[in-house]
């Protein structure tokens, strides 16, 4: 990963991955410069339109979050918080039991999305 961050053009990755990183690098440098030819190169490397859409979306969200964090002064989590988060995600994933309604009944058992009714 470190080599990719240093220079994706020379990193020891597949040509397929290199094509995606080149596409996203161009999106990052000037998203208005993306043309059909850029999409065609990524497609020729094996990336679907859905995958390109996802890559663009992830890039855009991280760019937004980084700008928002920088501008608002929100601090980074301490290292132990990342470790705890990683352990939680590895053991239970993104699933949570969800909130309980005002009467104390589990909202999931009442037919809410993800419930077991």
Order of alpha helices (4+ residues) and beta strands (2+ residues): alpha-alpha-alpha-alpha-alpha
